[in-house]
């Protein structure tokens, strides 16, 4: 099964080797037919501390790195 790749914006880079990425998805509401925006935050592994808040990054699924990290930064 292929690994999922998501694109989002870094909201926090306060922790060592970790960034918090906010991923937004848009879909049409089934009954109201209105476009709805939902966002979810993922904690991703950033080996070199290369990214800061506001950067757009792509993250990929990986084996668990810690209690909360199951993603790693693919590219900026």
N, C-alpha and C positions, 0 to 999 in steps of 0.2 A: 504494500500500500504506500503511495507516495506521501511525503511529508508535506504538511500544509505550509504555505508561505503567505504572510499577511503584511500589509503596508500600513504604517501609522506614524504618528508624531511623538517624539520623545517629550514627556512631560516632566520627568525628573531624572537627574543623574547624580544624586547626592551620595548614593552608596558606592562602595568600591566594586568595580567590575560588574555593576548592575545598572540597567536603565529601565525606567517605567515607560511603556509605550501605550498610547491611547489609539485604539483602532476603531474607526467609525464605519458602520455599514448602513446602507440605505435600502429600504424595501417598501413596497406598496402595501398599505393596510388592506387586509382581505375584504372587509366590509365597507369601510369609508373610502377606499380607493385614493387615499392621501399618502404622499411620500413621508415615511417616518424615518428619523435618524436615531440610531442607537449606537452607543459607544461602550467599549469594554477596555479595561486596562490589563496589560500583560507585563510581567517582569521578565526581562531578557538579559542574557549573559553578554557582557561587553568586555572582552579579554583585555583590550589595550586602553580602556577608558577614552575612546576616540570620539564619542558623541556627547553632545550637550543638549539642554532643553531647547526645543524648537526645531531640531533637525528632523527631517523625514527619513525614515529607515524602513528596511524590509526585515522581517524576522521569520525564522524557520523553526519548526518543531524539533526537539531533540530529547534525549534521555534526561531524566531529572538531574539538575545540577545542585539543587538545594531543596529546602522545604517548599519554596514558592516558585522557583525558576524551572520552567519546562521549555523555554524558548531561548534561542541565541540570535544575535544580530548577524544578518547575512551581508548586508551592504548598506551604505548611506545614500 
